[in-house]
Amino acid sequence: MGERRESKKRETRQRISDVATELFLARGFDAVTLDEIAAAANVSKMTVFNYFARKEDLMLDRQDDLKLLFFREAIRARPKGQSPIAELRVLMGKLREQKHSFSRFDRQTTDFWRFVAASPSLEARLRELNDEAAEGLAIELAGPKPDGLTRLAANMIVLTVHTARQEAVRVFVHGGSTKKANAAFFALIDQGFAAIHGMLADPTRRV
């Protein structure tokens, strides 16, 4: 019974998010009200708030991915002796093989990221999620009181992902194929991770 209830909640949440995204893309983020979303999804406005604390979260609904929770899980579960960055490289290789949406850039995903970039409120919320991701990574790397170097490394991981995503979108928009956009994404990921690995591996480089 509990499993069915949870399944129904997930379906309701997804339906609200899908309806909201469709309205946002058709009319613009600021032009759509929560009342309109609730009516289109056939739920009450309170139900919308039960699933999404903020309007921006209706569009940025894959927050586990945006907060890089799977990066943290990979670091936590890495084999003994494996460096965090080496483990993240393994993870990115798996995502690439799986053609995971996090690392795939096609018409749908590039349109999504261009839409987010065009909205100041969505960009502001994305920056908040990036800050949460960096804080969580720093704690995963070094415990509850990470030092300056660790915080720098965590922020660089987040910045690497963000910059690689922007470059992939740029490549696709300027006439590149999905293959070229994906290659651009992973090339910058590799370069960024290499720099972070070198920084963490050099004990003389403290902040």
C-alpha positions in Angstrom: 0.0 0.0 0.0 2.8 2.4 0.9 4.6 1.6 -2.3 1.5 2.4 -4.4 1.1 5.7 -2.5 4.7 6.6 -3.2 4.4 5.7 -6.8 1.3 7.9 -7.1 3.2 10.8 -5.5 6.0 10.4 -8.0 3.5 10.4 -10.9 1.7 13.5 -9.6 5.0 15.3 -9.1 6.2 14.4 -12.6 2.8 15.4 -14.1 3.0 18.9 -12.5 6.5 19.4 -13.6 5.8 18.3 -17.2 2.7 20.6 -17.4 4.7 23.5 -16.0 7.6 23.0 -18.3 5.3 22.9 -21.3 3.6 26.1 -20.3 6.9 27.8 -19.6 8.4 26.9 -22.9 5.2 28.0 -24.8 4.7 31.3 -23.0 7.8 32.2 -21.1 8.7 31.6 -17.4 7.5 34.9 -16.0 4.2 34.8 -17.9 2.9 31.6 -16.3 1.3 31.7 -12.9 1.2 28.9 -10.3 -2.6 29.1 -10.5 -2.5 28.3 -14.2 -0.1 25.4 -13.6 -2.3 24.0 -11.0 -5.4 24.2 -13.2 -3.6 22.7 -16.2 -2.3 19.8 -14.0 -5.8 19.3 -12.4 -4.5 19.8 -8.9 -4.8 22.6 -6.3 -2.2 25.3 -5.9 -1.5 23.9 -2.4 -0.7 20.6 -4.0 1.8 22.3 -6.3 3.5 23.8 -3.2 3.5 20.4 -1.5 5.8 19.1 -4.3 7.7 22.3 -5.3 8.7 25.0 -2.7 9.5 27.5 -5.5 8.3 28.3 -8.9 11.8 27.9 -10.3 12.0 24.3 -9.0 9.2 23.3 -11.4 11.6 24.0 -14.3 14.7 22.8 -12.5 13.1 19.7 -11.2 16.1 17.3 -11.6 17.7 18.8 -8.5 19.5 15.6 -7.5 21.5 15.9 -10.7 21.9 19.6 -10.5 23.3 19.3 -6.9 25.6 16.6 -8.2 24.4 14.1 -5.6 25.7 11.2 -7.8 29.2 12.8 -7.7 29.1 12.7 -3.9 27.9 9.1 -3.9 30.7 8.1 -6.3 33.3 9.8 -4.1 31.9 8.2 -1.0 31.8 4.7 -2.5 35.1 4.8 -4.3 37.5 1.9 -3.9 40.2 2.2 -1.3 43.2 4.1 -2.7 41.2 5.6 -5.5 41.5 9.4 -5.7 38.2 11.3 -5.8 38.9 12.8 -9.2 39.8 9.5 -10.6 36.5 8.1 -9.4 34.6 11.0 -10.9 36.3 10.3 -14.2 35.1 6.7 -14.0 31.6 8.0 -13.3 31.7 10.3 -16.3 32.8 7.5 -18.5 29.8 5.4 -17.4 27.4 8.4 -18.0 28.9 8.7 -21.5 28.4 5.1 -22.3 24.8 5.2 -21.0 24.1 8.4 -22.9 22.7 9.8 -19.7 20.7 13.1 -20.0 23.2 14.8 -17.7 25.9 14.5 -20.3 23.9 14.4 -23.5 23.4 17.5 -25.7 20.8 17.4 -28.4 18.0 19.8 -29.6 15.8 19.1 -26.5 18.5 19.5 -23.9 20.2 22.6 -25.5 16.8 24.3 -25.8 16.2 23.6 -22.1 19.6 25.2 -21.1 19.1 28.2 -23.4 15.7 28.8 -21.8 17.2 28.7 -18.3 20.0 31.0 -19.3 17.5 33.5 -20.6 15.6 33.8 -17.3 17.3 35.8 -14.5 15.3 34.0 -11.8 16.1 30.5 -13.1 19.8 31.5 -13.4 19.8 32.7 -9.9 18.2 29.5 -8.6 20.7 27.5 -10.6 23.6 29.4 -8.9 22.0 28.5 -5.5 22.0 24.8 -6.5 25.6 25.1 -7.7 26.5 26.5 -4.3 24.8 23.6 -2.6 26.6 21.2 -4.9 30.0 22.7 -4.0 29.3 22.7 -0.3 28.2 19.0 -0.4 31.2 18.0 -2.5 33.6 19.8 -0.1 32.2 17.9 2.9 32.3 14.6 1.0 36.0 15.3 0.1 37.2 16.3 3.6 34.5 15.9 6.2 32.3 18.4 8.0 35.0 21.1 8.2 36.7 21.3 4.8 39.7 23.5 4.5 40.2 26.2 1.9 41.9 24.0 -0.7 39.1 21.5 -0.5 36.5 24.2 -0.9 38.4 25.5 -3.9 38.5 22.0 -5.5 34.8 21.5 -4.9 33.9 24.8 -6.5 36.2 23.9 -9.4 34.4 20.7 -9.9 31.0 22.5 -10.1 32.5 25.2 -12.3 34.0 22.6 -14.7 30.6 21.0 -15.1 28.9 24.3 -15.6 31.4 25.6 -18.1 31.5 22.3 -20.1 27.7 22.4 -20.3 27.8 26.0 -21.6 30.4 25.0 -24.2 28.4 22.0 -25.4 25.3 24.2 -25.8 27.4 26.8 -27.7 28.8 24.2 -30.1 25.4 22.7 -30.8 23.7 26.1 -31.3 26.4 27.1 -33.8 25.7 24.2 -36.1 27.5 21.4 -34.4 26.1 17.9 -34.2 25.1 16.1 -31.0 28.3 14.2 -31.4 30.4 17.4 -31.5 28.5 19.0 -28.6 29.0 15.9 -26.5 32.7 15.7 -27.4 33.1 19.4 -26.4 31.5 18.7 -23.0 33.7 15.7 -22.2 36.9 17.5 -23.4 36.4 20.3 -20.9 35.4 17.9 -18.2 38.7 16.1 -18.8 40.7 19.3 -18.7 39.0 20.6 -15.7 39.3 17.4 -13.7 43.0 17.1 -14.7 43.7 20.6 -13.2 41.8 19.7 -10.0 43.6 16.4 -9.6 47.0 18.2 -10.0 46.0 20.8 -7.4 44.8 18.2 -4.8 47.9 15.9 -5.4 50.4 18.8 -4.7 50.6 19.2 -0.9 52.5 22.5 -1.3 49.5 24.2 -2.9 47.5 25.3 0.1 45.1 28.2 0.4 
